[in-house]
């Protein structure tokens, strides 16, 4: 059988070897891939569809598409970019079909300030234009990762869910899943500057929403 | 290099992502660094941004349901047969 992929185009040797094993029908390799990537795939799907059943369907459909496309995969992009791109297209198609009602935040717009203007002195202030008038109140110390409580976790997820879709995608991939800026730009077709802008808006919105729960005197 | 802080806080809070991504030109990065040493409000704000990032990274992983996982693996097996 003529191998369809040219491993020289892939990102690294580990991925090239994985692809050869997959194309050779190695079930252990496929099972390992499913077990490693289903969690982040599901997380990204949930950032698109919000309905868990649809998100799970999207992940399953993605793996089936991967199965079907594996023999023809040329390795022009990395395996990860290819698989996650299939997921995004699958999710977006599902959303179109289900005619998802856009969240209010999409309709109202995300706002363009990290912090509301009223927390700063005006530009005409005689001494300190643009400086804090209401500086942020200190946050109480936040537990380490191992101790992240269920309640705080729910607040964080709720904050992420209010974000517009593009902002959510970037934030989930970068800050939740730990992808590099380059990987996210490749997957989503963004320039680094655009990606940073989306990330900035998303992080600012989440920080603002977490503020009431984390400010020291309310804990 | 001037140590005079001419960076207003409402400008700094829009630069936090570029700052953390190391995407600021060196002179702007210096201005931010100088400002942070002089402004507790902005230092606290940046600390909160960092905490937000850390909390997002600490979210527990998702999990594909067992039936969904099995369905995918079953499809693999039937293709190989």
Interface residues (C-beta under 8 A of the other chain):
Chain A: X25 X27 X30 X31 X34 X35 X38 X39 X40 X41 X42 X43 X46 X56 X59 X60 X63 X64 X67 X113 X114 X115 X117 X120 X128 X129 X130 X131 X132 X135 X136 X137 X138 X139 X142 X144 X145 X148 X152 X153 X156 X157 X160 X171 X175 X176 X178 X181 X192 X196 X197 X199 X200 X203 X204 X206 X207 X210 X211 X214
Chain B: X8 X9 X10 X11 X13 X14 X16 X17 X18 X21 X23 X39 X40 X41 X42 X44 X45 X47 X48 X49 X51 X52 X53 X54 X55 X56 X57 X58 X59 X60 X61 X62 X63 X64 X65 X68 X69 X71 X72 X73 X75 X76 X77 X79 X80
